[in-house]
Amino acid sequence: MNHTEVNQTEHCLQFYCPERSVSTVYVLLYMCAAAVALLTVCGNLLIIISVCHFKQLHTPTNMLVLSLAVSDCLVGALVLPIALIWMIESCWVFNQGFCVSFMLTSYFLTSTSIYNVALIAVDRYFALSNPFLYTKVVSVSTVCIVVLCDWFVLFSYDLAVHYFNRNLQSLVTCPGGCFLVLDEVWSLVDLLFIFVFPCAVIIILYVLVFVIAKRHATAIRELKAQTRTQTSKKMTDSMKSERKAAKVLGIVVSVFLACVFPYFIYSLLGKVIEVEVEAFQKVLLLVYLNSTINPVIYALFYPWFRRCVRLTLTLQIFQKDSALMNII
């Protein structure tokens, strides 16, 4: 992701680590941080368990949802706790080696989440625009290969960004700071590759998805008016199911864009005007918190997810043939 350039002198002044006394507010902040991280990990872990365990959920679309849940779960386990500590302490309290690991991990996982959402948009558009070809061409194994390639390419890109920018500036620019500063060429490449391209794909395809969904709604009304045959009923149910899936995933995408846009706006503003580092930290945290929000969206809009959670928490998934349960 594109990182704002910060003047080293101002950076050190703003990130001077003050002595903190243990207070009720301080303890409460850490308790809230732990709760958010735990909610993120557990929520996404429930999605991972549900999709992996129940055979009925082994669909191409759900493989993309699984990939998104894995990246979100890793954000909750590896990135979010450190980011929250950084914000609570108002400075970077770890060493330079840990800073390098944190930057590599957060950069990779957030970019992976963006591309997972883009792949979901592509999947929904293909499924709605050409359902017969989609059923014939797209399989679970095909999507799994695409997902693995996506993770590999983004990991390679992440390593390349950090390798070619390693001599520009130390990641820890002063006691309390942990930033990566890219040169102008890499900043432009990063902006286009990590933000502009996937977000353009997401926005354009979901506009087309909702146009197609509206067309399907009209077709459903016409089918109901003309005939009541079993074939038309199955077709109507299928179209409704696709429209509902597109609607829920559209909400996921909308929330995701709402969380990501402020970060990149701040990144761009940081090249032109002086941006407060604390404000920049907050919009960066918003990107991470999107990983917490996604399971909540599934819980609100997917009845199958609520059933899976109930079966998992009551340990019914350990029963014989539980993977074959009808949950949709």
C-alpha positions as CSV (number, residue, x, y, z in Angstrom):
1,M,0.0,0.0,0.0
2,N,1.1,3.5,-0.6
3,H,2.7,5.1,2.5
4,T,2.8,8.8,3.3
5,E,6.2,10.4,3.3
6,V,6.9,11.9,6.7
7,N,9.6,14.5,7.5
8,Q,12.1,12.7,9.9
9,T,12.5,15.7,12.3
10,E,8.7,16.2,12.7
11,H,8.2,12.5,12.8
12,C,10.5,12.2,15.8
13,L,8.9,15.1,17.6
14,Q,5.4,13.7,17.0
15,F,6.4,10.1,18.0
16,Y,8.3,10.8,21.2
17,C,7.3,8.2,23.6
18,P,6.1,9.7,26.8
19,E,6.1,8.0,30.2
20,R,2.7,6.6,30.9
21,S,1.3,5.8,34.3
22,V,-1.1,2.9,34.5
23,S,-4.6,4.2,34.8
24,T,-8.2,2.9,34.5
25,V,-8.5,4.5,31.0
26,Y,-5.2,3.0,29.9
27,V,-6.2,-0.5,31.1
28,L,-9.7,-0.1,29.5
29,L,-8.1,0.8,26.1
30,Y,-6.0,-2.3,26.2
31,M,-9.0,-4.4,27.1
32,C,-11.0,-2.9,24.2
33,A,-8.0,-3.6,21.8
34,A,-7.9,-7.2,23.0
35,A,-11.6,-7.6,22.5
36,V,-11.5,-6.2,18.9
37,A,-8.6,-8.4,17.9
38,L,-10.3,-11.5,19.5
39,L,-13.6,-10.6,17.7
40,T,-11.7,-10.3,14.4
41,V,-9.9,-13.6,14.8
42,C,-12.9,-15.6,16.1
43,G,-15.4,-14.2,13.7
44,N,-13.3,-15.0,10.6
45,L,-12.3,-18.3,12.1
46,L,-16.0,-19.3,12.3
47,I,-16.3,-18.4,8.5
48,I,-13.2,-20.6,7.8
49,I,-14.5,-23.5,9.8
50,S,-18.0,-23.3,8.2
51,V,-16.8,-23.2,4.6
52,C,-14.2,-25.9,5.1
53,H,-16.4,-28.3,7.1
54,F,-19.8,-28.2,5.4
55,K,-19.9,-29.8,2.0
56,Q,-22.8,-27.7,0.9
57,L,-20.7,-24.6,1.2
58,H,-18.0,-25.9,-1.1
59,T,-18.8,-23.6,-4.0
60,P,-16.5,-21.4,-6.2
61,T,-17.9,-18.2,-4.6
62,N,-17.4,-19.5,-1.1
63,M,-13.8,-20.4,-1.9
64,L,-13.2,-16.7,-2.5
65,V,-15.1,-15.8,0.7
66,L,-12.8,-18.4,2.5
67,S,-9.7,-16.6,1.1
68,L,-11.0,-13.3,2.3
69,A,-11.7,-14.7,5.7
70,V,-8.2,-16.2,5.9
71,S,-6.6,-12.9,5.1
72,D,-8.9,-11.1,7.6
73,C,-8.2,-13.6,10.3
74,L,-4.4,-13.1,9.8
75,V,-4.9,-9.4,10.0
76,G,-6.7,-9.8,13.3
77,A,-4.0,-12.1,14.7
78,L,-0.8,-10.5,13.3
79,V,-1.5,-6.9,12.4
80,L,-4.4,-5.4,14.3
81,P,-3.0,-6.0,17.9
82,I,0.3,-4.3,17.0
83,A,-1.5,-1.4,15.2
84,L,-3.7,-0.9,18.3
85,I,-0.7,-1.0,20.7
86,W,1.0,1.6,18.4
87,M,-2.1,3.9,18.6
88,I,-2.6,3.5,22.3
89,E,1.1,4.2,23.1
90,S,1.2,7.0,20.6
91,C,4.6,5.7,19.4
92,W,6.3,2.6,18.1
93,V,7.6,0.7,21.1
94,F,9.1,-2.3,19.3
95,N,12.5,-2.6,17.6
96,Q,13.5,-2.1,14.0
97,G,13.4,-5.9,13.1
98,F,9.9,-6.2,14.4
99,C,8.9,-3.1,12.4
100,V,10.2,-4.7,9.2
101,S,8.1,-7.8,9.9
102,F,5.0,-5.7,10.8
103,M,5.3,-3.7,7.6
104,L,5.8,-6.8,5.4
105,T,2.8,-8.6,7.0
106,S,0.4,-5.7,7.0
107,Y,1.3,-4.6,3.5
108,F,0.8,-8.2,2.2
109,L,-2.4,-9.0,4.0
110,T,-4.2,-5.7,3.2
111,S,-3.3,-5.9,-0.5
112,T,-4.5,-9.5,-0.5
113,S,-7.8,-8.5,1.0
114,I,-8.3,-5.9,-1.7
115,Y,-7.7,-8.4,-4.5
116,N,-9.9,-11.0,-2.8
117,V,-12.8,-8.5,-2.9
118,A,-11.9,-7.8,-6.5
119,L,-12.1,-11.5,-7.4
120,I,-15.4,-11.7,-5.6
121,A,-16.7,-8.9,-7.9
122,V,-15.4,-10.7,-11.0
123,D,-17.0,-14.0,-9.8
124,R,-20.4,-12.4,-9.2
125,Y,-20.4,-10.6,-12.5
126,F,-19.5,-13.7,-14.4
127,A,-22.1,-15.8,-12.5
128,L,-24.9,-13.3,-13.2
129,S,-24.0,-12.3,-16.8
130,N,-23.4,-15.8,-18.1
131,P,-24.7,-18.4,-15.6
132,F,-24.5,-21.4,-18.0
133,L,-20.9,-20.8,-19.0
134,Y,-20.0,-20.0,-15.4
135,T,-21.4,-23.4,-14.2
136,K,-19.5,-25.2,-17.0
137,V,-16.1,-23.4,-16.7
138,V,-15.8,-22.3,-13.0
139,S,-15.2,-25.0,-10.5
140,V,-14.0,-25.2,-6.9
141,S,-10.6,-26.4,-8.0
142,T,-10.3,-23.7,-10.6
143,V,-11.0,-21.0,-8.1
144,C,-8.6,-22.5,-5.6
145,I,-5.8,-22.3,-8.2
146,V,-6.7,-18.7,-8.9
147,V,-6.6,-17.8,-5.2
148,L,-3.2,-19.5,-4.7
149,C,-1.8,-17.6,-7.7
150,D,-3.3,-14.4,-6.3
151,W,-1.6,-14.9,-2.9
152,F,1.7,-15.8,-4.5
153,V,1.8,-12.8,-6.9
154,L,1.0,-10.4,-4.1
155,F,3.5,-11.9,-1.8
156,S,6.2,-11.6,-4.5
157,Y,5.1,-8.0,-5.2
158,D,5.3,-7.2,-1.5
159,L,8.9,-8.5,-1.3
160,A,9.9,-6.6,-4.4
161,V,8.5,-3.3,-3.0
162,H,10.4,-3.7,0.3
163,Y,13.6,-4.9,-1.5
164,F,13.8,-2.0,-4.0
165,N,13.0,0.6,-1.3
166,R,15.2,-0.8,1.5
167,N,18.0,1.8,0.9
168,L,15.8,4.8,0.8
169,Q,15.2,5.3,4.5
170,S,15.2,3.2,7.6
171,L,11.8,1.9,8.4
172,V,12.2,3.1,11.9
173,T,12.9,6.8,11.3
174,C,13.1,7.7,15.0
175,P,12.2,6.1,18.4
176,G,8.5,5.6,18.0
177,G,8.0,5.6,14.3
178,C,7.5,2.7,11.8
179,F,6.9,3.8,8.3
180,L,8.0,2.8,4.8
181,V,8.7,5.6,2.4
182,L,8.6,4.7,-1.3
183,D,10.3,6.6,-4.1
184,E,8.1,8.5,-6.7
185,V,8.2,5.6,-9.3
186,W,7.2,2.9,-6.7
187,S,4.6,5.2,-5.2
188,L,2.9,5.5,-8.5
189,V,3.2,1.8,-9.3
190,D,1.9,0.9,-5.9
191,L,-1.1,3.3,-6.1
192,L,-2.1,1.9,-9.5
193,F,-1.5,-1.8,-8.7
194,I,-2.8,-2.0,-5.2
195,F,-5.6,0.6,-5.3
196,V,-6.7,2.1,-8.6
197,F,-6.8,-1.1,-10.7
198,P,-8.6,-3.4,-8.1
199,C,-11.0,-0.7,-6.9
200,A,-11.9,0.2,-10.5
201,V,-12.6,-3.5,-11.2
202,I,-14.7,-3.7,-8.1
203,I,-16.8,-0.5,-8.7
204,I,-17.3,-1.1,-12.5
205,L,-18.3,-4.8,-12.1
206,Y,-20.7,-4.2,-9.2
207,V,-22.4,-1.4,-11.1
208,L,-22.9,-4.0,-13.9
209,V,-24.0,-6.6,-11.4
210,F,-26.8,-4.5,-10.0
211,V,-27.9,-3.6,-13.6
212,I,-28.1,-7.3,-14.3
213,A,-29.8,-8.0,-11.0
214,K,-32.5,-5.4,-11.9
215,R,-33.0,-7.0,-15.2
216,H,-33.3,-10.4,-13.5
217,A,-36.0,-8.9,-11.1
218,T,-38.0,-7.8,-14.2
219,A,-37.6,-11.3,-15.7
220,I,-38.8,-13.0,-12.5
221,R,-41.9,-10.9,-12.5
222,E,-42.6,-11.8,-16.1
223,L,-42.1,-15.5,-15.4
224,K,-44.5,-15.4,-12.5
225,A,-47.1,-13.6,-14.6
226,Q,-46.8,-15.9,-17.6
227,T,-46.5,-19.4,-16.1
228,R,-46.4,-21.4,-12.9
229,T,-44.6,-24.5,-14.1
230,Q,-42.0,-26.3,-12.0
231,T,-39.2,-25.3,-14.5
232,S,-40.0,-21.6,-14.2
233,K,-40.1,-22.0,-10.4
234,K,-36.6,-23.5,-10.3
235,M,-35.3,-20.7,-12.6
236,T,-36.9,-18.0,-10.5
237,D,-35.5,-19.5,-7.3
238,S,-32.0,-19.7,-8.9
239,M,-32.2,-16.1,-10.1
240,K,-33.4,-14.9,-6.7
241,S,-30.5,-16.8,-5.0
242,E,-28.0,-15.2,-7.3
243,R,-29.5,-11.7,-6.8
244,K,-29.4,-12.2,-3.0
245,A,-25.8,-13.3,-3.1
246,A,-24.9,-10.3,-5.2
247,K,-26.7,-8.0,-2.8
248,V,-24.9,-9.3,0.3
249,L,-21.5,-9.3,-1.3
250,G,-22.3,-5.8,-2.6
251,I,-22.7,-4.7,1.0
252,V,-19.3,-6.3,1.8
253,V,-17.7,-4.5,-1.1
254,S,-19.4,-1.1,-0.2
255,V,-18.2,-1.4,3.4
256,F,-14.7,-2.4,2.2
257,L,-14.5,0.6,-0.1
258,A,-15.7,2.9,2.7
259,C,-12.9,1.6,4.9
260,V,-10.2,1.8,2.2
261,F,-10.9,5.1,0.5
262,P,-9.9,7.4,3.4
263,Y,-6.5,5.7,3.7
264,F,-5.6,6.3,0.1
265,I,-7.0,9.8,0.1
266,Y,-4.7,10.6,3.1
267,S,-1.8,8.8,1.2
268,L,-2.3,11.1,-1.8
269,L,-2.7,14.2,0.4
270,G,0.5,13.4,2.2
271,K,2.3,14.0,-1.1
272,V,0.9,17.5,-1.4
273,I,0.2,18.9,2.0
274,E,1.3,18.1,5.5
275,V,-0.9,15.5,7.0
276,E,-0.9,14.7,10.8
277,V,0.6,11.3,11.4
278,E,-2.0,10.5,14.2
279,A,-4.8,11.1,11.7
280,F,-3.0,8.9,9.2
281,Q,-2.8,6.2,11.8
282,K,-6.5,6.3,12.4
283,V,-7.4,5.9,8.7
284,L,-4.9,3.0,8.5
285,L,-6.6,1.4,11.5
286,L,-9.9,1.7,9.6
287,V,-8.5,-0.5,6.9
288,Y,-7.6,-3.1,9.4
289,L,-11.0,-2.9,11.2
290,N,-12.7,-3.9,7.9
291,S,-11.5,-7.4,8.8
292,T,-13.6,-7.2,12.0
293,I,-16.7,-5.9,10.2
294,N,-17.0,-8.6,7.5
295,P,-18.0,-11.5,9.8
296,V,-20.7,-9.2,11.3
297,I,-22.1,-8.6,7.9
298,Y,-22.3,-12.3,7.2
299,A,-24.0,-12.9,10.6
300,L,-26.6,-10.2,9.8
301,F,-27.4,-11.3,6.2
302,Y,-26.5,-14.9,5.8
303,P,-28.9,-17.4,7.6
304,W,-26.5,-20.3,6.7
305,F,-23.7,-18.6,8.6
306,R,-25.8,-18.2,11.7
307,R,-26.7,-21.9,11.5
308,C,-23.0,-22.8,11.0
309,V,-22.0,-20.8,14.1
310,R,-24.7,-22.5,16.2
311,L,-23.6,-25.9,15.1
312,T,-19.9,-25.1,15.7
313,L,-20.4,-23.5,19.1
314,T,-22.6,-26.4,20.2
315,L,-19.9,-28.8,19.0
316,Q,-22.4,-30.6,16.6
317,I,-19.8,-30.4,13.9
318,F,-18.0,-33.3,15.6
319,Q,-20.9,-35.6,15.1
320,K,-20.8,-38.3,12.4
321,D,-21.8,-37.0,8.9
322,S,-22.2,-33.5,10.2
323,A,-20.4,-32.2,7.1
324,L,-23.4,-33.4,5.1
325,M,-26.0,-31.4,7.0
326,N,-28.4,-29.3,5.1
327,I,-27.7,-25.7,6.2
328,I,-28.9,-23.6,3.3
